[in-house]
Amino acid sequence: MLTYIPDHCPTLLGPGPDGLGEYHPAALDLAAGADLLIHDAFLLAGEVPAEASFGHAAAEYAVGLGARAGARRVALAHHKPDRTDADLDQLAARFAADAPGLPDVIVGAEGEILDL
């Protein structure tokens, strides 16, 4: 099963347990057991206080949602335009290092093809 959750402004419902936004029951239901969750990751956690009101989610929120919903893989998509390839590689490496208890994390790239 594939789940796609674009800009849904998780902070609109409050800060949630980790300050990145609420893990809304509807989003959790939609992502429950997904083979692949493709999620907006425009922000990083440190950018949420200043920019979350624009409707975007943090990469850390997307991975947290995937973990809570039991998704097998999370593809981080819709990156901030000024993020470089090196920035995105660093983001991918960070999640690979945090792997215990988290779904597999993929940092989506233009033209990438994923097998389901």
DSSP file (Angstrom, degrees, kcal/mol; ACC not computed):
  #  RESIDUE AA STRUCTURE BP1 BP2  ACC     N-H-->O    O-->H-N    N-H-->O    O-->H-N    TCO  KAPPA ALPHA  PHI   PSI    X-CA   Y-CA   Z-CA
    1    1 A M              0   0    0      0, 0.0    34,-2.0     0, 0.0    35,-1.7   0.000 360.0 360.0 360.0 138.2    0.0    0.0    0.0
    2    2 A L  E     -a   36   0A   0     33,-0.2     2,-0.4    32,-0.2    35,-0.2  -0.921 360.0-169.7-110.3 132.9    1.2    3.5   -0.9
    3    3 A T  E     -a   37   0A   0     33,-2.7    35,-3.3    -2,-0.4     2,-0.5  -0.989   2.3-167.6-124.1 133.3    0.2    6.5    1.2
    4    4 A Y  E     +a   38   0A   0     -2,-0.4    35,-0.2    33,-0.2    33,-0.1  -0.977   7.5 176.9-121.5 119.0    0.9   10.1    0.1
    5    5 A I  E     +a   39   0A   0     33,-2.9    35,-1.8    -2,-0.5     3,-0.2  -0.898   9.3 179.7-124.4 101.6    0.5   12.9    2.6
    6    6 A P        -     0   0    0      0, 0.0     2,-0.1     0, 0.0    34,-0.1   0.052  55.3 -22.3 -82.3-160.3    1.4   16.3    1.2
    7    7 A D        +     0   0    0      1,-0.2    49,-0.2    32,-0.1    34,-0.0  -0.213  68.2 149.5 -50.8 110.9    1.3   19.7    3.1
    8    8 A H        -     0   0    0     47,-0.2    48,-0.2    -3,-0.2    -1,-0.2   0.280  51.1-127.9-131.1  10.6   -1.2   19.2    5.9
    9    9 A C    >   -     0   0    0     46,-2.1     3,-2.0     1,-0.1     4,-0.3   0.904  24.0-169.7  46.4  68.5    0.3   21.6    8.6
   10   10 A P  G >  S+     0   0    0      0, 0.0    12,-2.1     0, 0.0     3,-0.8   0.723  81.1  64.9 -62.1 -19.9    0.5   19.3   11.6
   11   11 A T  G >  S+     0   0    0     10,-0.3     3,-1.7    45,-0.3    10,-0.1   0.637  79.8  82.2 -77.0 -12.3    1.2   22.2   13.9
   12   12 A L  G <  S+     0   0    0     -3,-2.0    -1,-0.2     1,-0.3    -3,-0.1   0.829  94.1  46.4 -59.0 -31.6   -2.2   23.7   13.2
   13   13 A L  G <  S-     0   0    0     -3,-0.8    -1,-0.3     1,-0.4     3,-0.2   0.330 130.6 -76.8 -93.6   6.3   -3.6   21.3   15.8
   14   14 A G    <   -     0   0    0     -3,-1.7     8,-0.8     1,-0.1    -1,-0.4  -0.604  56.6 -62.8 122.2 176.3   -0.9   22.1   18.3
   15   15 A P        -     0   0    0      0, 0.0     6,-2.9     0, 0.0     4,-0.5   0.701  65.7-150.8 -74.7 -19.7    2.7   21.3   19.0
   16   16 A G    >   -     0   0    0      3,-0.2     3,-0.8     4,-0.2     6,-0.2  -0.106  44.3 -51.8  71.4-178.6    2.3   17.5   19.5
   17   17 A P  T 3  S+     0   0    0      0, 0.0    -1,-0.2     0, 0.0     5,-0.1   0.714 139.9  31.4 -68.8 -21.9    4.5   15.4   21.7
   18   18 A D  T 3  S-     0   0    0     -3,-0.4    -2,-0.2     3,-0.3     4,-0.1   0.253 112.4-104.7-121.8  11.9    7.8   16.5   20.2
   19   19 A G  S <  S+     0   0    0     -3,-0.8    -3,-0.2    -4,-0.5     3,-0.1   0.506  99.5  98.7  80.7   4.2    7.0   20.1   19.2
   20   20 A L  S    S-     0   0    0      1,-0.4    38,-0.4    -5,-0.2    -4,-0.2   0.455  95.7 -74.2-102.8  -3.2    6.7   19.3   15.5
   21   21 A G        -     0   0    0     -6,-2.9    -1,-0.4   -10,-0.1    -3,-0.3  -0.444  58.4 -60.6 126.1 159.7    2.9   19.0   15.3
   22   22 A E        -     0   0    0    -12,-2.1     2,-1.4    -8,-0.8    -9,-0.1  -0.462  38.1-129.5 -73.6 142.9    0.1   16.7   16.3
   23   23 A Y        -     0   0    0     -2,-0.2    -1,-0.1   -10,-0.1    -2,-0.0  -0.729  36.9-148.8 -89.8  85.6    0.0   13.1   15.0
   24   24 A H     >  -     0   0    0     -2,-1.4     4,-2.5     1,-0.1     3,-0.4  -0.260  13.7-126.6 -63.0 137.9   -3.6   13.5   13.9
   25   25 A P  H  > S+     0   0    0      0, 0.0     4,-2.7     0, 0.0     5,-0.2   0.845 109.5  54.6 -54.7 -36.0   -5.7   10.3   14.0
   26   26 A A  H  > S+     0   0    0      2,-0.2     4,-2.2     1,-0.2     5,-0.1   0.904 109.7  46.3 -67.1 -39.4   -6.8   10.7   10.3
   27   27 A A  H  > S+     0   0    0     -3,-0.4     4,-2.0     2,-0.2    -1,-0.2   0.907 113.3  49.7 -67.5 -41.0   -3.1   10.9    9.2
   28   28 A L  H  X S+     0   0    0     -4,-2.5     4,-0.9     2,-0.2    -2,-0.2   0.910 111.7  48.6 -63.0 -42.2   -2.2    7.9   11.3
   29   29 A D  H  < S+     0   0    0     -4,-2.7     3,-0.5    -5,-0.2    -2,-0.2   0.911 110.7  50.8 -63.4 -42.2   -5.1    5.9    9.9
   30   30 A L  H  < S+     0   0    0     -4,-2.2    -1,-0.2     1,-0.2    -2,-0.2   0.878 117.4  39.0 -63.4 -37.9   -4.2    6.9    6.3
   31   31 A A  H >< S+     0   0    0     -4,-2.0     3,-2.2    -5,-0.1    -1,-0.2   0.508  83.3 134.0 -90.5  -5.2   -0.5    5.8    6.8
   32   32 A A  T 3< S-     0   0    0     -4,-0.9    38,-0.2    -3,-0.5    37,-0.1  -0.229  85.7 -12.4 -55.6 119.5   -1.3    2.7    8.9
   33   33 A G  T 3  S+     0   0    0     36,-2.4    -1,-0.3     1,-0.2    38,-0.2   0.638  90.0 169.4  68.7  15.9    0.7   -0.2    7.7
   34   34 A A    <   -     0   0    0     -3,-2.2    38,-3.0    35,-0.2    39,-0.4  -0.299  37.0-147.4 -62.4 140.5    1.8    1.5    4.5
   35   35 A D  S    S+     0   0    0    -34,-2.0    38,-0.4     1,-0.3     2,-0.3   0.843  93.0  13.6 -70.1 -35.0    4.5   -0.2    2.5
   36   36 A L  E     -a    2   0A   0    -35,-1.7   -33,-2.7    36,-0.2     2,-0.6  -0.955  66.3-165.6-145.9 123.7    5.6    3.3    1.5
   37   37 A L  E     -ab   3  74A   0     36,-2.4    38,-3.1    -2,-0.3     2,-0.6  -0.950   8.6-162.7-105.7 115.5    4.6    6.7    3.0
   38   38 A I  E     +ab   4  75A   0    -35,-3.3   -33,-2.9    -2,-0.6     2,-0.4  -0.896  23.0 175.4 -97.5 121.6    5.5    9.6    0.8
   39   39 A H  E     -ab   5  76A   0     36,-2.5    38,-2.8    -2,-0.6     2,-0.1  -0.963  37.3-101.0-136.0 144.5    5.4   12.7    3.0
   40   40 A D  E     + b   0  77A   0    -35,-1.8    38,-0.2    -2,-0.4    22,-0.2  -0.385  36.1 172.5 -55.4 131.5    6.2   16.4    2.8
   41   41 A A        +     0   0    0     36,-2.7    39,-0.4    37,-0.3    18,-0.3  -0.238  25.6 136.8-138.4  44.9    9.5   17.1    4.4
   42   42 A F        +     0   0    0     15,-0.3    38,-0.6    37,-0.2     2,-0.2   0.839  65.4  47.0 -63.5 -35.8   10.0   20.8    3.5
   43   43 A L  B     -d   58   0B   0     14,-2.3    16,-2.5    36,-0.1     2,-0.3  -0.593  69.8-138.6-106.0 164.8   11.2   21.8    7.0
   44   44 A L    >>  -     0   0    0     14,-0.3     3,-2.2    -2,-0.2     4,-0.7  -0.826  41.2 -99.8-110.9 160.4   13.7   20.5    9.5
   45   45 A A  G >4 S+     0   0    0     -2,-0.3     3,-1.1     1,-0.3    13,-0.1   0.851 122.0  55.1 -51.2 -42.3   12.9   20.4   13.2
   46   46 A G  G 34 S+     0   0    0      1,-0.2    -1,-0.3     2,-0.1     4,-0.2   0.668 105.9  53.2 -67.7 -16.1   14.8   23.6   13.9
   47   47 A E  G <> S+     0   0    0     -3,-2.2     4,-1.9     1,-0.1     3,-0.4   0.575  84.7  87.9 -92.7 -11.7   12.8   25.5   11.3
   48   48 A V  H <X S+     0   0    0     -3,-1.1     4,-2.4    -4,-0.7     5,-0.3   0.907  81.1  55.9 -58.9 -48.0    9.4   24.6   12.6
   49   49 A P  H  4 S+     0   0    0      0, 0.0    -1,-0.2     0, 0.0     4,-0.1   0.878 118.2  33.5 -55.6 -37.9    9.0   27.5   15.1
   50   50 A A  H  4 S+     0   0    0     -3,-0.4    -2,-0.2    -4,-0.2    -3,-0.1   0.742 133.1  23.6 -88.2 -24.2    9.5   30.1   12.4
   51   51 A E  H >< S+     0   0    0     -4,-1.9     3,-1.7    -3,-0.1     5,-0.4   0.474  85.1  97.7-127.6  -2.1    8.0   28.4    9.3
   52   52 A A  G >< S+     0   0    0     -4,-2.4     3,-2.0     1,-0.3   -41,-0.2   0.776  73.7  72.4 -65.1 -25.3    5.4   25.8   10.3
   53   53 A S  G 3  S+     0   0    0      1,-0.3    -1,-0.3    -5,-0.3    -2,-0.1   0.616  81.5  73.9 -67.4  -9.5    2.5   28.2    9.7
   54   54 A F  G <  S-     0   0    0     -3,-1.7    -1,-0.3     2,-0.1    -2,-0.2   0.484 118.2-104.1 -82.0  -1.4    3.1   28.0    6.0
   55   55 A G  S <  S+     0   0    0     -3,-2.0   -46,-2.1     1,-0.3   -47,-0.2   0.408  78.4 125.2 101.6  -2.2    1.6   24.4    6.0
   56   56 A H        -     0   0    0     -5,-0.4    -1,-0.3   -49,-0.2   -45,-0.3  -0.468  48.1-136.8 -92.6 163.3    4.7   22.3    5.7
   57   57 A A        -     0   0    0     -2,-0.1   -14,-2.3   -48,-0.1   -15,-0.3  -0.776  20.3-110.9-113.0 159.8    5.9   19.5    8.0
   58   58 A A  B  >  -d   43   0B   0    -38,-0.4     4,-2.1    -2,-0.3     3,-0.3  -0.608  23.7-121.8 -85.9 150.2    9.4   18.7    9.3
   59   59 A A  H  > S+     0   0    0    -16,-2.5     4,-2.1   -18,-0.3     5,-0.2   0.893 115.5  55.6 -55.8 -40.9   11.3   15.7    8.0
   60   60 A E  H  > S+     0   0    0      1,-0.2     4,-2.2     2,-0.2    -1,-0.2   0.854 105.6  51.8 -63.5 -35.0   11.5   14.5   11.6
   61   61 A Y  H  > S+     0   0    0     -3,-0.3     4,-3.0     2,-0.2     5,-0.2   0.931 107.6  52.4 -64.3 -45.6    7.7   14.7   11.9
   62   62 A A  H  X S+     0   0    0     -4,-2.1     4,-2.3     1,-0.2    -2,-0.2   0.907 111.7  45.2 -58.8 -43.2    7.2   12.6    8.7
   63   63 A V  H  X S+     0   0    0     -4,-2.1     4,-2.4     2,-0.2    -1,-0.2   0.901 113.0  51.4 -68.1 -40.2    9.5    9.9   10.0
   64   64 A G  H  X S+     0   0    0     -4,-2.2     4,-2.6     2,-0.2    -2,-0.2   0.895 109.7  49.6 -62.0 -41.0    7.7   10.0   13.4
   65   65 A L  H  X S+     0   0    0     -4,-3.0     4,-2.2     2,-0.2     6,-0.2   0.930 110.7  50.2 -63.0 -45.2    4.4    9.7   11.7
   66   66 A G  H  X>S+     0   0    0     -4,-2.3     5,-2.7    -5,-0.2     4,-0.7   0.908 111.8  47.8 -59.5 -42.6    5.6    6.7    9.7
   67   67 A A  H ><5S+     0   0    0     -4,-2.4     3,-0.7     1,-0.2    -2,-0.2   0.928 113.3  47.0 -64.5 -45.6    6.9    5.0   12.9
   68   68 A R  H 3<5S+     0   0    0     -4,-2.6    -1,-0.2     1,-0.2    -2,-0.2   0.827 114.8  47.3 -65.6 -31.6    3.7    5.6   14.8
   69   69 A A  H 3<5S-     0   0    0     -4,-2.2   -36,-2.4    -5,-0.2    -1,-0.2   0.533 112.5-116.8 -88.3  -6.9    1.6    4.3   11.9
   70   70 A G  T <<5 +     0   0    0     -4,-0.7    -3,-0.2    -3,-0.7     2,-0.1   0.787  51.3 169.4  76.5  26.8    3.7    1.2   11.3
   71   71 A A      < -     0   0    0     -5,-2.7    -1,-0.2    -6,-0.2   -36,-0.2  -0.476  32.3-145.4 -71.0 144.4    4.8    2.2    7.8
   72   72 A R  S    S+     0   0    0    -38,-3.0    32,-2.0     1,-0.2     2,-0.3   0.885  80.3  12.8 -77.4 -40.6    7.6    0.1    6.4
   73   73 A R  E     - c   0 104A   0    -39,-0.4   -36,-2.4   -38,-0.4     2,-0.4  -0.977  62.5-155.2-137.0 149.5    9.4    2.9    4.5
   74   74 A V  E     -bc  37 105A   0     30,-2.8    32,-3.2    -2,-0.3     2,-0.6  -0.994   5.7-159.7-125.5 125.3    9.1    6.7    4.5
   75   75 A A  E     -bc  38 106A   0    -38,-3.1   -36,-2.5    -2,-0.4     2,-0.5  -0.923  13.9-144.3-104.1 117.6   10.1    8.8    1.5
   76   76 A L  E     +bc  39 107A   0     30,-3.3    32,-2.4    -2,-0.6     2,-0.2  -0.708  32.4 168.0 -82.3 124.4   10.8   12.4    2.4
   77   77 A A  E     +b   40   0A   0    -38,-2.8   -36,-2.7    -2,-0.5    32,-0.0  -0.769  39.6  49.0-132.6 173.4    9.6   14.6   -0.5
   78   78 A H  S    S-     0   0    0     -2,-0.2   -37,-0.3   -38,-0.2    -1,-0.2   0.969  71.4-168.0  58.2  60.7    9.0   18.3   -1.3
   79   79 A H        -     0   0    0     -3,-0.1   -37,-0.2     1,-0.1    -1,-0.1  -0.408  32.2 -88.1 -78.0 153.0   12.3   19.6    0.0
   80   80 A K    >   -     0   0    0    -38,-0.6     3,-2.1   -39,-0.4    -1,-0.1  -0.384  40.4-123.3 -57.1 134.1   13.0   23.2    0.5
   81   81 A P  T 3  S+     0   0    0      0, 0.0    -1,-0.1     0, 0.0    -2,-0.1   0.774 107.2  56.2 -58.0 -28.1   14.4   24.6   -2.8
   82   82 A D  T 3  S+     0   0    0      2,-0.0     2,-0.4     0, 0.0    -2,-0.1   0.449  78.7 111.0 -87.8   3.8   17.6   25.8   -1.3
   83   83 A R    <   -     0   0    0     -3,-2.1     2,-0.1     4,-0.1    -4,-0.1  -0.623  62.3-142.4 -75.0 130.7   18.6   22.4    0.2
   84   84 A T     >  -     0   0    0     -2,-0.4     4,-2.2     1,-0.1     5,-0.2  -0.384  24.6-105.8 -85.8 167.9   21.6   21.1   -1.7
   85   85 A D  H  > S+     0   0    0      1,-0.2     4,-2.5     2,-0.2     5,-0.2   0.894 124.6  54.1 -58.7 -39.1   22.2   17.5   -2.7
   86   86 A A  H  > S+     0   0    0      2,-0.2     4,-2.2     1,-0.2    -1,-0.2   0.890 106.3  51.6 -63.6 -39.2   24.8   17.4    0.1
   87   87 A D  H  > S+     0   0    0      2,-0.2     4,-2.0     1,-0.2    -1,-0.2   0.918 112.0  46.3 -61.2 -43.3   22.2   18.7    2.6
   88   88 A L  H  X S+     0   0    0     -4,-2.2     4,-2.4     2,-0.2    -2,-0.2   0.863 110.3  52.6 -70.4 -35.9   19.8   15.9    1.5
   89   89 A D  H  X S+     0   0    0     -4,-2.5     4,-2.3     2,-0.2    -1,-0.2   0.903 109.6  50.1 -63.1 -40.3   22.5   13.3    1.7
   90   90 A Q  H  X S+     0   0    0     -4,-2.2     4,-2.1     2,-0.2    -2,-0.2   0.890 109.3  51.4 -64.6 -39.7   23.3   14.4    5.2
   91   91 A L  H  X S+     0   0    0     -4,-2.0     4,-1.9     2,-0.2    -2,-0.2   0.927 110.4  48.7 -62.2 -45.4   19.6   14.2    6.1
   92   92 A A  H  X S+     0   0    0     -4,-2.4     4,-2.1     1,-0.2    -2,-0.2   0.910 110.8  50.5 -61.0 -43.0   19.4   10.6    4.7
   93   93 A A  H  X S+     0   0    0     -4,-2.3     4,-2.0     1,-0.2    -1,-0.2   0.872 106.9  55.3 -64.6 -37.0   22.6    9.6    6.7
   94   94 A R  H  X S+     0   0    0     -4,-2.1     4,-1.2     1,-0.2    -1,-0.2   0.924 110.5  44.0 -62.8 -44.3   21.1   11.0    9.9
   95   95 A F  H  < S+     0   0    0     -4,-1.9    -1,-0.2     1,-0.2    -2,-0.2   0.848 110.1  55.6 -71.2 -32.1   18.0    8.9    9.6
   96   96 A A  H >< S+     0   0    0     -4,-2.1     3,-1.0     1,-0.2    -1,-0.2   0.878 108.1  49.8 -64.2 -36.3   20.0    5.8    8.6
   97   97 A A  H 3< S+     0   0    0     -4,-2.0    -1,-0.2     1,-0.2    -2,-0.2   0.778 110.1  50.4 -71.7 -26.8   22.0    6.3   11.8
   98   98 A D  T 3< S+     0   0    0     -4,-1.2    -1,-0.2     1,-0.2    -2,-0.2   0.188  76.9 128.3 -92.4  15.9   18.8    6.6   13.9
   99   99 A A    X   +     0   0    0     -3,-1.0     3,-2.6     2,-0.1    -1,-0.2   0.708  30.8 103.5 -53.4 -36.0   17.4    3.4   12.4
  100  100 A P  T 3  S+     0   0    0      0, 0.0    -3,-0.0     0, 0.0    -4,-0.0  -0.284 101.5   0.8 -57.2 123.5   16.4    1.4   15.5
  101  101 A G  T 3  S+     0   0    0      1,-0.3    -2,-0.1    -2,-0.1    -3,-0.0   0.391 113.8 103.3  82.7  -3.2   12.6    1.6   15.9
  102  102 A L  S <  S-     0   0    0     -3,-2.6    -1,-0.3    -4,-0.1     3,-0.1  -0.793  74.3-111.2-109.6 153.2   12.2    3.8   12.7
  103  103 A P        -     0   0    0      0, 0.0   -30,-0.2     0, 0.0     2,-0.2  -0.310  52.4 -80.2 -68.0 165.2   11.0    2.8    9.3
  104  104 A D  E     -c   73   0A   0    -32,-2.0   -30,-2.8   -33,-0.1     2,-0.5  -0.490  52.9-144.6 -62.4 136.9   13.5    2.8    6.4
  105  105 A V  E     -c   74   0A   0    -32,-0.2     2,-0.4    -2,-0.2   -30,-0.2  -0.930  17.5-173.6-116.0 130.7   13.9    6.4    5.3
  106  106 A I  E     -c   75   0A   0    -32,-3.2   -30,-3.3    -2,-0.5     2,-0.9  -0.967  19.7-142.2-118.4 133.3   14.4    7.4    1.7
  107  107 A V  E     -c   76   0A   0     -2,-0.4   -30,-0.1   -32,-0.2   -32,-0.1  -0.870  32.4-128.9 -96.1 108.7   15.2   11.0    0.7
  108  108 A G        -     0   0    0    -32,-2.4     2,-0.3    -2,-0.9   -29,-0.1  -0.202  25.9-168.1 -62.9 144.5   13.3   11.4   -2.5
  109  109 A A    >   -     0   0    0    -32,-0.0     3,-2.1     0, 0.0    -1,-0.0  -0.964  34.2 -87.3-132.6 149.7   15.0   12.8   -5.6
  110  110 A E  T 3  S+     0   0    0     -2,-0.3     3,-0.1     1,-0.3     0, 0.0  -0.301 113.4  12.4 -56.9 131.5   13.6   14.0   -8.9
  111  111 A G  T 3  S+     0   0    0      1,-0.3    -1,-0.3    -2,-0.0     2,-0.1   0.408  89.8 147.9  83.2  -1.6   13.3   11.1  -11.4
  112  112 A E    <   -     0   0    0     -3,-2.1     2,-0.5     1,-0.0    -1,-0.3  -0.407  35.1-152.2 -68.9 140.9   13.8    8.4   -8.7
  113  113 A I        -     0   0    0     -3,-0.1     2,-0.4    -2,-0.1    -1,-0.0  -0.969   9.6-164.7-116.2 127.2   11.9    5.1   -9.3
  114  114 A L        -     0   0    0     -2,-0.5     2,-0.4     2,-0.0    -2,-0.0  -0.920  13.8-136.4-113.7 135.3   10.9    3.1   -6.2
  115  115 A D              0   0    0     -2,-0.4    -2,-0.0     1,-0.1     0, 0.0  -0.743 360.0 360.0 -87.3 136.2    9.8   -0.5   -6.3
  116  116 A L              0   0    0     -2,-0.4    -1,-0.1   -80,-0.0   -81,-0.0   0.389 360.0 360.0-102.4 360.0    6.9   -1.4   -4.1
